[in-house]
């Protein structure tokens, strides 16, 4: 940086201070929204667990949702983020989706702006959900019922869900969750302890779409929390980098200013001696 003027250094300092303000604000916003997203995860889990236990008790009941299909497309629900500036969050989940879809006839249901943009030229389902953060529980149930009906009709051989699992504030892991056909271990409670009306098969066929909707909503909550956590971490790191660069720029500014003062003193002394 030799020869850089104090004016140029001041310009860079102003630019870096502006960048630091932006990254700091984005970090604070992500942290605030993350608390709400974590609360949604906690609230959604009991409902999912109860439905899972109910279906597990009925694992022996004949149903098209338990039967693997030899032919048909792979349907893949892909949940990505609505925005960037979140480290490797979007690229990681989209790369896993590509690996899951590779080599098979498929249909894709993208959720989130980044997923819709990434698969805009693929064989998409007509439904597209651009804003992942705005999807409600009702939207998830509607989505699940449509997919369950199309699976039962034989249009799909398999339905998978690609999302990001929220492990902690510092760890978010992309994952593939098979939805249909259902494959689960029978629950420990005996079948004789439960009475189903009108009959077990009718109850099972009615609650499986509800179960799938709960799973999709739970995965959506996990993904939204993961995106916010990744953005918070990325913006925190960016803010720290901006602080370090500002510190270096301050040193460069002081050196340039001292160099200019020394040069002026030398010129004055030289002029006086002359």
C-alpha positions, 0 to 999 in steps of 0.5 A, spaced: 500 500 500 506 504 499 504 511 495 497 511 497 494 517 499 490 519 505 484 521 501 484 514 498 485 511 505 479 515 508 475 513 502 476 506 503 475 507 510 468 510 509 466 504 504 468 499 509 464 502 515 458 502 511 459 495 509 460 493 517 453 497 518 450 493 513 453 486 515 452 488 523 444 489 521 443 483 517 446 479 523 442 482 528 435 481 524 437 474 523 438 473 530 432 476 532 428 472 527 432 465 529 429 465 536 422 465 533 424 460 528 426 455 533 420 456 537 416 454 531 420 448 531 419 446 538 412 447 537 411 443 531 415 437 534 409 434 539 404 434 533 409 430 528 411 425 534 403 423 535 402 422 528 408 418 527 406 414 533 399 413 531 401 411 524 406 406 527 401 402 531 397 401 524 404 399 520 400 392 518 394 395 515 394 394 508 395 401 504 397 403 498 402 408 502 406 402 504 407 399 498 413 400 493 412 401 486 416 398 481 415 404 476 414 411 476 417 418 477 421 420 483 418 426 486 422 431 490 420 436 494 426 441 495 427 446 500 432 452 499 432 459 502 429 465 500 435 470 499 443 469 499 448 471 504 447 465 508 454 462 507 453 455 504 446 454 506 443 454 499 449 451 495 449 445 500 442 443 499 441 444 492 447 440 491 444 434 495 438 435 491 442 434 484 445 428 487 438 425 489 435 426 482 441 424 478 439 418 473 432 418 475 426 420 471 423 426 476 418 431 478 421 437 482 416 441 487 421 447 489 420 451 496 424 457 496 426 463 491 433 460 491 430 453 489 425 455 484 430 459 480 435 453 481 430 448 478 427 453 473 428 449 467 427 442 470 421 438 470 417 442 475 410 440 478 405 446 477 405 448 484 411 453 486 412 456 493 417 462 492 417 464 499 419 459 504 418 463 510 411 465 508 408 458 507 403 456 512 401 449 516 395 449 511 399 450 505 403 444 507 397 440 508 394 442 501 401 440 498 401 433 502 394 431 500 396 433 493 402 429 493 399 423 497 393 422 492 398 422 486 402 417 489 396 413 490 394 413 483 401 411 481 404 417 478 410 417 483 414 411 485 417 415 490 417 421 494 423 424 497 424 431 501 430 434 501 431 440 506 436 442 511 436 439 519 437 444 524 442 441 529 445 447 532 446 455 531 453 452 528 451 446 525 446 445 519 446 439 515 442 438 509 438 431 509 434 427 504 428 424 508 423 419 504 416 420 505 413 415 500 412 409 501 412 409 508 417 405 512 417 405 519 417 400 525 411 398 528 410 401 535 410 397 541 403 398 543 398 392 541 393 393 536 388 391 540 389 396 545 386 401 540 379 401 537 379 405 530 372 407 527 370 406 521 376 401 520 383 401 521 384 402 513 380 408 513 383 412 518 390 410 516 388 413 509 385 419 512 391 421 517 397 419 512 396 426 508 396 429 515 402 426 517 406 428 511 403 435 511 406 435 519 413 432 516 413 437 511 411 443 515 417 440 520 422 440 515 420 447 513 421 450 520 428 446 520 430 449 514 428 456 515 431 456 522 437 453 518 437 459 513 437 464 519 442 461 523 447 460 517 446 467 515 447 470 522 454 466 522 456 469 515 454 476 517 458 475 524 464 473 520 463 478 515 463 484 521 469 481 524 473 481 517 470 488 516 473 490 523 480 487 522 480 491 515 478 497 518 483 496 523 489 495 518 486 501 514 487 506 520 494 504 521 495 505 513 492 512 514 496 514 520 502 511 516 500 515 510 499 522 514 505 521 518 509 520 512 506 526 509 507 530 515 515 528 515 515 530 508 513 537 509 517 538 515 523 536 510 521 541 505 521 546 510 528 545 513 531 544 506 527 551 504 530 554 510 537 552 509 537 554 502 
